[in-house]
């Protein structure tokens, strides 16, 4: 009502217990957690995401105990029993010239639940194993990207001057490349070789290569806003106040700027992870991501490409997995952003 | 609380009130679907041509009342009961279309607090006024334009015919408020609702706008509902006054009666807390605000400051301080002009003394404070704190020196890290200056919290869990953690409610009494400055135009600007209602100069011991 958003209740002395109303007694992080718990969208999407992660982690158990198939060995001559009758996994096509071989379709039983791919491998088991890789690569590259972006953005924003000039121009240069062009070019150069850095060795086909590439290409998209946030925080009243109190620059960075930048980083995390899942799948689909015999949702998608008309489930399953995971991450990310930054929250 | 039957002089005089509010209750939807009542059983009338003031502190529900009258509250999150009769229409029964047809911009129009944001930035002001004119009436464009110019002339905007095609950014705050008033008048409303229309304006501009509103009311014969927290504005504007507290009307009646003989303790307390310029005549030392008994509303005696400034050696000696900022623009981002924010400012402050820097927004008083403690690196001149030249110190030496010179900010919430508890925020500087261990810091923080009127238990809280006044106390405690010799208080009490303001000023005086700290008190509020200062410096366009002992400056001002500033202050005395200030309409002057501008050499004349006045030319 007045010029300030204050709630002092007029003349009677301010009630010292005025702030003792449950939730408000705790710190900002606790409030974020409570905000998330209060949102059904956040709780359900987080629970489903956790379910997906657990399911992919249980891939070996599924392959051994449930399906009993080896998802990494081609099963061109394998036979399974359906209703007591042995059925070959790879079936002679009865259509056309009769030359083609078509893998078995979804059995909806323990073995070959979602059918087999072109090499007679169990799609359901591969989907779980592939999910492990997809999620691992997306997760690790998200962490890597946030880490690099935080360092670059904070250095540019806090140090300013020449450091800012160099870093900002570097960011702009990377930004000038289309993301996929950059990722594909990097992959073509880096994939299929092995590298040795002193005691560390990256073997060819290692997951580290796609992690590095995907982690790098989105750095500008995060570093830019981080730099802007640091610049704003640097001019904020409370950082000025800390300076006026004679707090050392290092501590101002660590205690005053970093915790307030972290919210921006956290808001980015789920969105970036979703983006990275799509990027990883695209690269793998184009054979410049995860290398065979390793699987990922992207490679399975590619495996199913030739079977699109006869056995659509091979592509449909990983496609749905990608879609659902990305959707859940974005739903969760939306709520997270609203909770962390109430000003951006849309009216409820 | 006694039953308050609303006074209806209109009914007595036989005329129908233009606005009649009966038993209005407003509830807002809060967290967890619970309704909170913010207005309870409010009743009052506004007669045609009459001015009624709604006065109260923040949270008293005065703005909610005005929004209710215009039906501007979100119907999904608010619930209104009772009745609001405006010009014969029952507002609570009208739908949105009816509100637009009969009420908004018809029977009633509103002007808001913040003229800087109430105008649409990308339309010319003329178009905006013409839209207000034509939205309810068919009118040829040329006629609308002619009327818009006439309206701008009515609100005394110089060169109205030329300025009608300017965009809002080309107008100063006071001028924009005039444009807002012109828009409100476009529909010839019977009731003008003014919601803190001068709160965001400088004191001289406030004076101009208040005079303008009085004149326009006489010309147009409209009724006004005036919402304000400022008792001075109430006394000047209102025929009748409704005092509000937490959504209820505490007391209402003719303004003169309320001021002369307040019936309710709250009204008495509110009036006793209002700083009144001129109330310090004959007082030798700064004086605390009287302590008000909350039960009776009776003000006790006011304690003067006991300690005296130690005039042997200054604690702060500022010489020829100059701060200029470059304005860049154009294709190559070259320097195009320079802001002469602070120009050749010199003054001294002695231990235990309070020097106030007064002036209007943009005069360079806050920049002076920041330049002294080197929060901007654009300054030349010399600043000596004790024996050290602050401008000559290296970064680390300066950091250590910051212990001695602390700042209390205007906005305490913004100046505290939202992710640190108050306890951590207090102990941090103590540890950074190696004044002791963390445990000793906690003990000291607890003691200081106690001294500023808070409790040690509150150290565990985060800044958002405090009220505005409490936060300012926390900031004061934080400044005291380092045992400073000088505190720069930059508009530290300006944003606080009047009663809280009085408490915080008293706290500052307590601290000065106890610790002999010197204050540089930066403020635009001259009535508060009169209470707290030993000496006053008046700043205008980056320069000190007059400096001297408090009584000299306020009782015998020499410089024309000082006189203008003092003359514009509102005084909570209804007897002065019909006085006009006859202030000239002023456009804000800015200290933006071309690059080759050389400031003229200034001379100061000593008109009385310690009283220096800048001589023009």
HADDOCK unambig.tbl for C-alpha pairs under 7 A between the chains (distance, minus, plus):
assign (segid A and resid 1 and name CA) (segid B and resid 58 and name CA) 5.31 0.50 0.50
assign (segid A and resid 1 and name CA) (segid B and resid 59 and name CA) 6.15 0.50 0.50
assign (segid A and resid 1 and name CA) (segid B and resid 63 and name CA) 5.75 0.50 0.50
assign (segid A and resid 2 and name CA) (segid B and resid 58 and name CA) 5.03 0.50 0.50
assign (segid A and resid 3 and name CA) (segid B and resid 495 and name CA) 6.57 0.50 0.50
assign (segid A and resid 4 and name CA) (segid B and resid 495 and name CA) 6.24 0.50 0.50
assign (segid A and resid 6 and name CA) (segid B and resid 467 and name CA) 5.97 0.50 0.50
assign (segid A and resid 6 and name CA) (segid B and resid 468 and name CA) 5.08 0.50 0.50
assign (segid A and resid 7 and name CA) (segid B and resid 58 and name CA) 6.68 0.50 0.50
assign (segid A and resid 7 and name CA) (segid B and resid 59 and name CA) 6.19 0.50 0.50
assign (segid A and resid 7 and name CA) (segid B and resid 467 and name CA) 5.60 0.50 0.50
assign (segid A and resid 7 and name CA) (segid B and resid 468 and name CA) 6.75 0.50 0.50
assign (segid A and resid 8 and name CA) (segid B and resid 467 and name CA) 5.25 0.50 0.50
assign (segid A and resid 8 and name CA) (segid B and resid 468 and name CA) 6.29 0.50 0.50
assign (segid A and resid 8 and name CA) (segid B and resid 469 and name CA) 6.81 0.50 0.50
assign (segid A and resid 9 and name CA) (segid B and resid 59 and name CA) 6.81 0.50 0.50
assign (segid A and resid 10 and name CA) (segid B and resid 57 and name CA) 5.86 0.50 0.50
assign (segid A and resid 10 and name CA) (segid B and resid 499 and name CA) 7.00 0.50 0.50
assign (segid A and resid 11 and name CA) (segid B and resid 499 and name CA) 5.81 0.50 0.50
assign (segid A and resid 12 and name CA) (segid B and resid 294 and name CA) 6.41 0.50 0.50
assign (segid A and resid 19 and name CA) (segid B and resid 465 and name CA) 5.25 0.50 0.50
assign (segid A and resid 19 and name CA) (segid B and resid 466 and name CA) 6.50 0.50 0.50
assign (segid A and resid 24 and name CA) (segid B and resid 465 and name CA) 6.55 0.50 0.50
assign (segid A and resid 25 and name CA) (segid B and resid 461 and name CA) 6.67 0.50 0.50
assign (segid A and resid 27 and name CA) (segid B and resid 462 and name CA) 6.53 0.50 0.50
assign (segid A and resid 28 and name CA) (segid B and resid 419 and name CA) 6.28 0.50 0.50
assign (segid A and resid 237 and name CA) (segid B and resid 414 and name CA) 5.55 0.50 0.50
assign (segid A and resid 237 and name CA) (segid B and resid 415 and name CA) 4.57 0.50 0.50
assign (segid A and resid 238 and name CA) (segid B and resid 414 and name CA) 5.94 0.50 0.50
assign (segid A and resid 238 and name CA) (segid B and resid 415 and name CA) 3.67 0.50 0.50
assign (segid A and resid 238 and name CA) (segid B and resid 416 and name CA) 4.87 0.50 0.50
assign (segid A and resid 238 and name CA) (segid B and resid 417 and name CA) 5.69 0.50 0.50
assign (segid A and resid 241 and name CA) (segid B and resid 415 and name CA) 5.94 0.50 0.50
assign (segid A and resid 244 and name CA) (segid B and resid 402 and name CA) 6.44 0.50 0.50
assign (segid A and resid 244 and name CA) (segid B and resid 406 and name CA) 6.80 0.50 0.50
assign (segid A and resid 245 and name CA) (segid B and resid 402 and name CA) 6.07 0.50 0.50
assign (segid A and resid 245 and name CA) (segid B and resid 403 and name CA) 6.68 0.50 0.50
assign (segid A and resid 245 and name CA) (segid B and resid 406 and name CA) 6.68 0.50 0.50
assign (segid A and resid 245 and name CA) (segid B and resid 429 and name CA) 6.11 0.50 0.50
assign (segid A and resid 246 and name CA) (segid B and resid 399 and name CA) 4.68 0.50 0.50
assign (segid A and resid 246 and name CA) (segid B and resid 400 and name CA) 6.33 0.50 0.50
assign (segid A and resid 246 and name CA) (segid B and resid 402 and name CA) 5.32 0.50 0.50
assign (segid A and resid 246 and name CA) (segid B and resid 403 and name CA) 6.75 0.50 0.50
assign (segid A and resid 246 and name CA) (segid B and resid 429 and name CA) 6.87 0.50 0.50
assign (segid A and resid 247 and name CA) (segid B and resid 429 and name CA) 6.12 0.50 0.50
assign (segid A and resid 247 and name CA) (segid B and resid 432 and name CA) 5.95 0.50 0.50
assign (segid A and resid 256 and name CA) (segid B and resid 417 and name CA) 6.38 0.50 0.50
assign (segid A and resid 259 and name CA) (segid B and resid 419 and name CA) 6.97 0.50 0.50
